[in-house]
Amino acid sequence: MNSFLALLDSIPEDSIAITVYLLGSVIMLWSWYAIAKRLPKPFGGITWIMGFAILLTPTVSEGNNASIAPAIFGLLFGVLTKENALVWSNASLILFVVGLGLVVGYLWSQYTAKKAKFAVNKNSSPL
């Protein structure tokens, strides 16, 4: 046990925090995917995209030790401190990721629909 703790002491705290955060986000998104695939087709995908945007949209934190942070934390911090510029900048980043995800999702659904239509036409044989 002491060797394991010594190993953890040698790893920088920032790396551990980012790894745990990313792993937790992947687990949460995977769990939500299991729920979202049972929802109606567009609603399940939209909620998954919104969860992805809320969890994983990056921004740069403020202060002397500024580093990369999730935009939702900046948004919540801006709401608590009543800094409108911070709220709008983080909200716009999250909404940009949601919009980008919706466009990619729409294009993907169009691609799969055409692919399925092509497969049906290819498999049907003329009489």
C-alpha positions as CSV (number, residue, x, y, z in Angstrom):
1,M,0.0,0.0,0.0
2,N,2.9,2.4,0.8
3,S,4.4,1.8,-2.7
4,F,1.0,2.7,-4.3
5,L,0.8,5.9,-2.3
6,A,4.4,6.7,-3.2
7,L,3.5,6.2,-6.8
8,L,0.5,8.6,-6.5
9,D,2.7,11.2,-4.8
10,S,5.1,11.2,-7.8
11,I,2.3,12.0,-10.3
12,P,1.3,15.7,-10.5
13,E,-2.1,16.6,-9.0
14,D,-3.3,18.3,-12.2
15,S,-2.8,15.2,-14.2
16,I,-4.7,13.1,-11.6
17,A,-7.6,15.6,-11.5
18,I,-7.9,15.8,-15.3
19,T,-7.8,12.0,-15.7
20,V,-10.5,11.5,-13.0
21,Y,-12.6,14.2,-14.5
22,L,-12.4,12.8,-18.1
23,L,-12.9,9.2,-16.9
24,G,-15.9,10.3,-14.9
25,S,-17.3,12.2,-17.9
26,V,-16.9,9.2,-20.1
27,I,-18.7,7.0,-17.6
28,M,-21.5,9.5,-17.2
29,L,-22.0,9.9,-21.0
30,W,-21.8,6.1,-21.5
31,S,-24.5,5.7,-18.8
32,W,-26.7,8.4,-20.3
33,Y,-26.3,6.7,-23.8
34,A,-27.8,3.5,-22.3
35,I,-30.8,5.6,-21.3
36,A,-30.9,7.9,-24.3
37,K,-31.1,5.1,-26.8
38,R,-34.4,4.1,-25.3
39,L,-35.8,7.6,-25.8
40,P,-37.4,8.8,-29.0
41,K,-34.8,9.1,-31.8
42,P,-34.2,12.9,-31.9
43,F,-34.8,13.6,-28.2
44,G,-32.3,10.9,-27.0
45,G,-29.6,12.3,-29.3
46,I,-30.2,15.9,-28.4
47,T,-30.0,15.2,-24.7
48,W,-26.8,13.2,-25.2
49,I,-25.3,16.2,-27.1
50,M,-26.4,18.6,-24.4
51,G,-24.8,16.4,-21.7
52,F,-21.6,16.2,-23.7
53,A,-21.5,20.0,-24.1
54,I,-22.2,20.7,-20.5
55,L,-19.6,18.2,-19.3
56,L,-16.8,18.6,-21.8
57,T,-16.8,22.1,-23.2
58,P,-13.4,23.6,-22.3
59,T,-12.6,27.1,-21.3
60,V,-9.7,28.9,-19.6
61,S,-10.1,29.7,-15.9
62,E,-9.2,33.1,-14.6
63,G,-6.7,34.1,-12.0
64,N,-2.9,33.8,-11.4
65,N,-2.9,30.0,-11.9
66,A,-5.2,30.0,-15.0
67,S,-5.5,26.6,-16.7
68,I,-8.1,24.7,-18.8
69,A,-11.4,24.0,-17.0
70,P,-14.9,23.0,-18.0
71,A,-17.1,25.9,-19.2
72,I,-19.9,24.8,-16.8
73,F,-17.7,25.7,-13.8
74,G,-17.0,29.1,-15.3
75,L,-20.7,29.6,-16.0
76,L,-21.6,28.7,-12.4
77,F,-18.8,30.9,-11.0
78,G,-20.0,33.8,-13.1
79,V,-23.6,33.3,-11.9
80,L,-22.5,33.2,-8.3
81,T,-20.3,36.3,-8.6
82,K,-22.8,38.1,-10.9
83,E,-20.2,38.7,-13.6
84,N,-22.2,38.9,-16.7
85,A,-19.2,38.8,-19.1
86,L,-18.1,35.5,-17.6
87,V,-21.6,34.0,-17.8
88,W,-22.1,35.0,-21.4
89,S,-18.7,33.8,-22.6
90,N,-19.1,30.4,-21.0
91,A,-22.7,30.0,-22.0
92,S,-21.8,30.9,-25.6
93,L,-19.1,28.3,-25.6
94,I,-21.5,25.6,-24.4
95,L,-24.2,26.7,-26.9
96,F,-21.6,26.6,-29.7
97,V,-20.7,23.0,-28.9
98,V,-24.4,22.1,-28.7
99,G,-25.0,23.7,-32.1
100,L,-22.0,22.0,-33.6
101,G,-23.2,18.7,-32.2
102,L,-26.7,19.2,-33.6
103,V,-25.3,19.9,-37.1
104,V,-23.1,16.9,-37.0
105,G,-26.0,14.8,-35.7
106,Y,-28.2,16.0,-38.5
107,L,-25.6,15.2,-41.1
108,W,-25.0,11.8,-39.6
109,S,-28.7,11.0,-39.6
110,Q,-29.0,12.0,-43.2
111,Y,-26.0,9.8,-44.1
112,T,-27.4,6.8,-42.3
113,A,-30.8,7.2,-43.9
114,K,-29.3,7.4,-47.4
115,K,-27.0,4.4,-46.6
116,A,-30.0,2.4,-45.4
117,K,-32.0,3.4,-48.5
118,F,-29.1,2.4,-50.7
119,A,-28.8,-1.0,-49.0
120,V,-32.5,-1.7,-49.4
121,N,-32.4,-0.8,-53.1
122,K,-29.3,-2.8,-53.7
123,N,-30.8,-6.0,-52.0
124,S,-34.1,-5.8,-53.9
125,S,-34.0,-7.9,-57.0
126,P,-35.9,-7.0,-60.2
127,L,-38.6,-9.5,-61.3
